[in-house]
Amino acid sequence: MFGKQKRGGCPDWQRYGEDTSLMTDHALRFLWVLRKTQRSSNPIWRLMLHHMRERYGLEISRSTDIGPGLYLGHAYNITVNPAAIIGSNCNLHKGVTIGQENRGKREGAPVIGDCVWIGVNATLVGRISVGNDVLIAPGAYVNCDVPSHSIVLGNPCRVIPRVGATGGYINRKVQI
């Protein structure tokens, strides 16, 4: 049923290898159910999404605004605030947290541009803007605006300008 049907319907599937199917990759299966839930009011899809969120620790709400081509690498324990906005062709890896601040000058949730690679255990918080073509290193804590074409390292975050920052990191991009 899920075998080779994967290429039609969901733009996220283009980001995964040719050998990947809904039966073999839980991240791809989660994205398929998430996209179905976003387009449907059928409670069965919401129930399936809830089950997968609990099983894999993928806390991504159906109300989150996510562009096409999301890739979940090592998809466990990823948390995304429902108010966050994620652009197209973004990679999120294990342990990523995209959260909101509830007070202060950065009250709100992040807006993430296109072609952003976010490494293992990176944290993005507050009403910040992350530009296009940005690489956020594993373990980085980002609570400031990040311009396009940059690499972000450390805690507190240090921004290094770099044209082609995600070159070689984001593969099989979805054309939008």
C-alpha positions in Angstrom: 0.0 0.0 0.0 2.7 2.5 0.9 5.6 1.1 -1.1 6.4 3.0 -4.3 3.5 5.5 -4.1 5.8 7.8 -2.2 6.8 10.1 -5.0 3.3 11.5 -5.6 1.5 14.0 -3.5 3.9 15.2 -0.8 6.8 17.4 -1.8 8.8 16.3 1.3 9.3 12.9 -0.2 11.7 14.3 -2.8 14.2 15.1 0.0 14.5 11.4 0.8 16.5 8.8 -1.2 15.1 6.7 -3.9 15.3 3.6 -1.7 13.2 5.1 1.0 9.5 4.3 1.5 6.8 4.9 4.0 7.2 1.4 5.3 10.9 1.7 6.0 11.4 5.3 7.2 9.5 6.6 10.2 10.4 10.2 9.5 8.9 10.1 6.1 5.9 8.3 7.4 5.5 11.0 10.1 5.7 13.8 7.5 3.2 12.1 5.3 0.7 11.8 8.2 1.5 15.4 9.3 0.7 16.8 5.8 -2.5 14.7 5.6 -3.5 16.0 9.0 -2.9 19.6 7.9 -5.1 19.2 4.8 -7.9 17.2 6.4 -10.4 17.5 9.3 -10.8 13.7 9.5 -10.1 12.7 13.2 -8.4 9.5 12.1 -5.4 11.5 10.7 -5.2 13.5 14.0 -5.2 10.2 16.0 -2.5 8.7 13.8 -0.4 11.9 14.2 -0.9 11.9 18.0 0.3 8.2 18.1 3.4 9.0 16.0 4.2 12.1 18.1 4.1 10.0 21.2 6.1 7.1 19.7 9.0 9.0 18.2 9.0 12.2 20.4 8.2 14.4 17.3 6.4 17.3 18.8 5.4 19.1 15.6 1.9 20.5 15.6 -0.4 20.2 12.6 -1.0 24.0 12.9 2.8 24.8 12.4 3.4 26.6 9.1 6.0 24.5 7.3 7.2 25.0 3.7 7.7 22.1 1.3 10.8 19.9 1.5 11.1 19.4 5.2 13.7 16.8 6.1 13.9 15.2 9.5 17.3 13.6 10.0 17.5 11.0 12.8 13.9 12.0 13.6 13.6 11.6 17.4 12.9 14.2 20.1 12.3 17.2 17.8 10.1 20.0 19.3 8.6 22.8 17.2 6.4 25.4 18.7 3.0 25.7 16.8 3.6 29.4 16.2 7.0 28.9 14.5 7.3 29.3 10.8 9.7 27.1 8.8 10.6 27.8 5.2 11.2 25.3 2.4 14.0 22.8 2.1 14.9 22.9 5.8 16.6 20.0 7.7 15.9 19.4 11.4 18.0 16.8 13.3 17.6 14.9 16.5 17.0 16.9 19.6 16.2 20.2 17.9 14.0 22.6 19.8 12.3 25.6 18.1 10.5 27.3 20.9 8.9 30.6 22.0 9.8 33.1 24.7 6.8 34.2 26.8 8.1 37.6 28.0 10.7 40.3 27.1 11.7 41.9 23.9 11.8 38.6 22.0 8.4 37.4 23.1 7.1 35.0 20.3 8.4 32.2 18.1 11.1 32.0 15.4 10.6 32.5 11.7 13.0 30.3 9.8 13.9 31.0 6.1 14.5 28.6 3.2 17.4 26.2 3.0 18.3 26.1 6.7 20.2 23.2 8.2 19.7 22.8 12.0 22.1 20.4 13.7 21.6 18.0 16.5 20.5 19.5 19.9 20.4 23.0 18.5 17.9 25.4 20.2 16.2 28.4 18.6 14.0 30.5 20.9 12.1 33.8 20.8 10.8 36.0 18.1 13.9 35.8 15.9 14.4 35.7 12.2 16.7 33.2 10.6 17.6 34.1 7.0 18.0 31.8 3.9 21.0 29.5 3.4 21.9 29.3 7.1 23.7 26.4 8.9 23.1 26.2 12.6 25.8 24.0 14.2 25.0 21.1 16.6 24.4 22.3 20.1 24.0 26.0 19.2 21.7 28.2 21.2 20.2 30.9 18.9 18.3 33.8 20.5 19.2 36.5 18.1 18.4 37.4 14.4 20.6 35.6 11.9 21.2 37.1 8.4 21.1 35.0 5.3 24.2 33.2 4.2 25.6 32.5 7.7 26.9 29.8 10.0 25.8 29.9 13.6 28.0 28.4 16.4 27.9 28.0 20.1 26.2 29.3 23.2 25.9 32.3 23.2 25.5 32.1 19.4 28.2 33.5 17.2 27.3 34.3 13.6 29.8 33.9 10.9 29.0 35.2 7.4 29.5 32.5 4.7 28.1 32.5 1.2 26.9 28.9 0.4 26.7 28.0 4.1 24.5 25.0 3.5 26.4 23.7 0.3 26.7 20.0 0.6 24.3 19.8 3.6 20.9 20.2 1.9 20.5 17.6 -0.8 17.6 16.9 -3.2 16.0 20.3 -2.9 12.3 20.6 -3.7 11.8 23.2 -6.5 9.2 25.8 -5.5 
